[in-house]
């Protein structure tokens, strides 16, 4: 059986070692073992696997091959036509016009990654976690992976931010974070509603966001804004 996988050039270049991703969501133990051996022979050091969370054979295979469960990722989706009132962009929300990455944006990007598998995995170097999320916000600002970055400011400080893109024909939220001292002011809600309005005005009919099951605050926010759970995947790391 030919199991599909891909070598990830972005991750490989950024981290300085070969990184691959398994594309098949369901595998038996012997299939997974053979695939990992094949990747090890290609000097791959780290393998990602977004595995079917409800298939028992798949989960058993991950355990037998010593996979580290970095996160349970939940995809939320929304049909924009189902919103009772099309979202209004709150006056506090603005599209960030500068191309320079500020310390506020860097810190917020790191906060957005708190529950990510890159932060949870004790084998993943912290300096690479920082490097990855710094690159993520930089590439969002320069338009490489996002349409725009929406922010809410308090004085000269960026209190919260959201990266907004299109993915697979849907609007997509990449990073979202609000500084702790500004939480409870509906900043997250204003940012999400602004993204929904942007998608609607762009002619899209649906939106999505991926977060972690463990991130209860984020899940509560998205559900409050009309998103509904679509699927859950277990994201494993295999260190070879």
N, C-alpha and C positions, 0 to 999 in steps of 0.2 A: 504494500500500500504506500502510495506516494503522499507523504504529509507535507502540506505547504508551510513554509516559513519565509521570513524575509530578514536580511541583514539591514539594520537601521543606520544609514550613513550619518544622519544628524547626531544621534546619540553617540555613535562610535567616534566621530570627530570631536565632539564636545567633551566626552569623558576620557578619551585617550586609550580606550580598549574596545574590542569588538563587542557589539550588542546586537542581539537578534530577537525577533518576535515570532512566536508560533501563531499561525493563522487559524488553525482548526480549533473550534471551541470544545470539542469532545474527543478524547483519546483514551485508549486502554493503556494499562501500565507498560506493557511490553513495547507498544508503539512509542510512547513517550520516552522510554529508556533508550531505544534505538535512535530516536531523533536527537536526544541530548548528547549521545555519544558522537553522532555525526557532526553536531555543531562544535563539540569540544575539539574534534579533529581539525576544524577550521579556525582554531584559536579564538573561538567565541568565549568570552568570560562571563557575560550576563545574558540571561534569556528571560523575556517577558512572556507571560501566558494569561490572556483573558479567557478564563475557563467557564464553561456552563456551570452555574451555581446550583442547579437542581439535579444534575446527572451524577448519581452516586459513584458510578464507575470512574468518571472523570476526576471526581474529588479524591477517590482512593488512589488513583494513579499519581496525582500531585503529591499526596502524602508519602507514598512509597518511594518517590523520586526526590524526596526531601525538598520540596518546593516551599518557599516562605510566602505565606499569605500576607501580602503587603496591604491590601485593602479589599473591601467589598464595594465595588463601584455601582452606584444606582444611576440609571439614566432617567431623567424626567423629561416629559414632552408636553407641549401645549398646542392646541388648535386655536389660533388667534381669533378665528371666527366665533369661538365659544365664549369669548370674554363679553360680559354683559354691556360694558362700556369700554370703548377703545381707550387704552391708557393715555394719559396726558403726561407730557414731560414736565416734571416739577421744576420750578424756577431755580432750585438749588443745583440741578444737574447741568453740567456743561461738557462738551466734547473737548478733551485736552488738545490744544493746538501746537504745543511744543514737541520737538523731537528729542529733546534731552531727557534722559532718565534721571529723575531726582531721587534723593534719599527716601522721601516719602513713598514714592512709587516702588522703589526696591524693597522697602520694609513691608509694604502692603502685599507685594507679590509673594514674599516669604511667608507672610501670615496666611495667604491663600493656600499655600502648600502644606500647612500644618498636619493635615490628615492624609496627605498623599503617601503612596507606597514608597516614594523616594525618601520621605522623612521618617517613616515608620520602620523601615528595614535597617536594623543595626549594622549590617554589613555595608550599607551604602554610605560612602564618605560624605560627611556634612559639607565639606567644601564644594563637592560636586552638586549637592542639592542647591546650595546658594548660587553656584554658577549657572545651573539649569534655569532656575526661576528668574534670575537676573536677565538671562538671555530671552526668556519667555516675554517679559515685559518690554524689553528692548525691541524684539521683533514685532511685538504688538504695536508699539509706537511708530515704527517705520513702515507699517502697513504690510509686512511680509506674511503675518499670520492672523491679522485682525483688521476689520474695517476701521475701527476707532477704539479709543479708550475714553470711557466716560468717568467723570470725577465729580465729587462734591467737596467743596472747600469750606473751611472755617477759618476766616482771616486769610493768612498766607499759607496755611497748612492744608494739604490734601487729606481730608478726613476719611474718604472712602473712594474706591475705584472699581471699575468693571471693564473687562476687555470683551469686545463685541465683534462677532464675525458671522460668516455664513458657512455652513458645513452640510454637505449632502442635501442641499436644497432647503435647509432649515436655518433659522437664526440660531446662533450658538453662543452661550456665555462660557468664556474660558476661565478667567480669573475674576474673583470677587472677594473683596475684603474691606473691612471698616476698622479703623483704630478702636481699641477697647474703650478709650475715654469718650468716644462719640457714639457708642452703641446705645440703643434705646431711643434714638431720634428719627427712626424710620429712614435712615440713609440707605440701607440695603434695599428697602422696598422701593424707594425713589429710583435707584439705579436700575433695578430689575424692570420696573414699569417703563422707564425710559428706553431700555433695550427692546422691550416688546413693541413699543410705539415705533421705534426705528425699523424693526422688522416689518411691521404692518405697512408703514409708509414706503418700504422698499418693495412691496408687492409679494412678500412671503406670506404663507398661510399657516406656518407652524414654526415652533421654536423648541430648543432643547438645551439641557444643561446636564453635565455629569458631575456628581459629587460622591462622597463616601457615606455609606450607611451609618458609620459612627459619628458623622458630623450632623448632630441633631439640630443645631441652630440653623445650618444652611438648609436642611431638608424642610424645617418648619417655614422658613422664608419662602422657598420655592412653592410649597404647597399653598401658602397664603396667597401667592400671586397667580394661582390657577394651574400650576404644573401638576401633572399626574405621573406616578411611577410607570415606567415602560418595561424596564428589565434590570436585573441585577447580575453582575458578573464578578467572579472572584479573580483578582489580579495577583498572580504568583510571580515571584522571582526565583530563578535557578542560577546559582553561582557555580561555574564550572572550573 
